[in-house]
């Protein structure tokens, strides 16, 4: 079973506990500026959206990296940046269509979500279940179920 | 640890910007935020200072838990001498601004003097600058927020700003951060305006660390679990917001209605949380779009709402900014703008709430002042010549929204409304119609129906306020244990305990709403793991009591003495006409002497020498 971060904006309240958990996991300090996951506040639409790397199978960042500093972890599917190889060229940040790999000026390397190597702190910190680490093949299960509950049989439709 | 140990000091007169170490000896005695900043204010200013003069200082202060993962650890307060009351002002806000100050590397920012021209303060770690704000003067909070974010070119920056009301000295203007969260009470916005300071923008790249990380995670995780499993913080507040109280308090017979002529409002259901969730006819949407948490808050009681597109408030030119989701009605606003004025139009109230956020007005004082004006109008004391044509009958929604618009920009009769209810009623010779204590309008609990709240209002250090000792928890909700709201027995001790605990909770940098679920037994381990020193329950309670007495001493030195620990005559003489409290007035005279005694104060309300030395003041 392949696990992935499953993000549900409808459940997000923009509390930023995930950002703090991520920052603490990676930087040992509460510092949302250094979080790999971010909450976007679309207040005027009444929507808050968590967003981070979704670990593409064929990752643009990985293919763009000229020094092969980004590898795939076979167990988790994580695209992992090796700091000892990364030269800070930032080409991956250009290649990524989603903007989820970013340069960290403090270290001269790029940073991205590594799923905490299989135990993501953001999912554990999320108080509402907007971020879960669950079976990627069943990511749509709850949505399907919700729509199924609303679906009537054709015979009754008028 | 937990504290950044650094204070940023801005002299607005000279433009000088300095940093200094946080006084850690004081931090051990006053913890942070409310308590610690009050200590700084007391040490640095004369309590008799004119609140709107350059000699008054204002302090933006965070607590040790601000910017950590402790649930609700995102609060900051603004501490200054308040222009509405002449007492200590301490206005607390959530949103995301406070933590950003801390991430910039400062526990507090002390602002002194007065800038020769309009400026805003930008804080980006150690790059701190006063920048020209001439082009922002006259702009609303919302426009200022947008303009500054564009200027500093940082989407992650957070802004706290005043509106025109603050510039023009509306005595209950607030400081609004993140467009929808406010340091709301006592007129701290007017102090900022008097200093020619339009806004503060902050963005930090430093972190906050804690003393014992493993213990801290264990304590904060345990705390979050308690919040989640509690009926109020885990279900009621996220689903219904503070508005969960509208029907509850109305049924209790403690809903101040039509300037306290009545204690129950027949239109309460129309403006309740339940009504906010009902789909409306025009577009099939409910008033409530979603709930929102402030920084680090796992309760998420904040409301995000829309106005009915067919409602009269959205018709006409220049209304675009109200046509999408925005910060929605909280209970206090719904009561003050609604029940207090007799208006039961949910969309009119939502519009008025948007205006309060846009222009930086405290909806409690604003609504209660309009209610007092309506009382004056109905009594024939003022008329349309004075109100500039406003037909201020109780229940007139259009007059209400127009009055809010006028006060937001301090125009027409809005200038007089901006004085607050005490000064307005005094001006027209009817001080008895002002529902205030120490010139501050009281909030959404009628002390005839909830007796403890009478003592709460009478003794609150910042003028009438529910957030200094929310005995509603005990008297209505049964938290931590149920007491009878209709009796005075035991309320003095209850009020004192709530006051001391709340002062400690505020000073830690967390939200008082946690105390619907948390006791000090839940809070102390979080503070203790974060901070150096020994932070037991007893230690926190003692800090709370010390803070309470320090605020009291400040007020007494400012000339606000025990004779002002009282309530409007209406609540002491005119009995409730209906409901569970029918026939009752507030029994303040039965509670106050006992309260003074429990506090270790003399019979005229002065802290005794023994009390002062016991608390190390």
Interface residues (C-beta under 8 A of the other chain):
Chain A: X13 X14 X15 X16 X17 X20 X21 X23 X24 X27 X28 X29 X30 X31 X32 X33 X34 X43 X44 X45 X46 X47 X48 X125 X127 X128
Chain B: X67 X68 X69 X71 X96 X99 X103 X156 X179 X180 X203 X204 X205 X206 X207 X208 X209 X210 X213 X224 X228 X238 X289 X290 X291 X292 X293 X294 X295 X296 X297 X298 X300 X302 X304 X306 X324 X325 X326
